[in-house]
Amino acid sequence: MGELTPELLMRAYSMGVFPMSEHRDDPDIFWVDPIRRGIFPLDSFHISRSLARAIRREDHVVTLSQDFEGVLDACADRSETWISAEIHRLYMALHAEGKAHSLEVWQDGMLAGGVYGVVLGGAFFGESMMSRRTNGSKIALAYLITHLRRSGFTLFDTQFITDHLTSLGAIEIPRADYHKLLTWAIRQNADISAQSLPSASEVLAAS
């Protein structure tokens, strides 16, 4: 396979396919189209009592795409990761084109949690999330889902499902159902940067 381009990657997303590598040193990329797909219904994110307390404390600052590479690097900073050098290059290129975004949670001036993904129309393709403080990634998801809903998005694709995502309200749907949602979503005119991020009270009210 020749060098992938951001344009080819976006075309793949529009068809419901996403890239992965076997490990961080793998020079090859393979395409994935799961039989069953994980999604976050944007109206059913579950905020537990402990997470609500963490959000209510407001000892954090939330930003949008202020440190995309920091979130990307933190997501790859694990003993095993699919974020190879080629994957890193591609997503940095998409970010430079305004097609990949991150949401960061800061505590005491340090990156405490974050999520990054790709946007196309009204679809947000969540790629990975990271947490360096308790509830860091959960706080990021709570703000992101509220923000996506308010910004006109109709699909939050989580690719695969995990127990952690399920506990927050993610569900698994058949590939055919996912493609119907995708076809509708990418035709929408959503803009992740058009309005400011929600406040803590707005996030809690939306759950």
SULRA-V528543 format. One line per field, one symbol per residue. phi: phi as a letter, one per 30 degrees, with the letter a starting at -180 (. if undefined). Layout:
phi: ???
This chain:
phi: .dddceddddddedcicbcbbdadcddcbbcbbedbcdbcedcbdccddddddddddhcbbcbchdbedddedddddbdbbcdddddeddddddddcicbbbbcccbhicdcaabbaccaiccccdcabbbcbeiedddeddddddddddcjdbbbdciccbeddddcjdbcbdedddddddedddddccbdcdbddddeddddddd
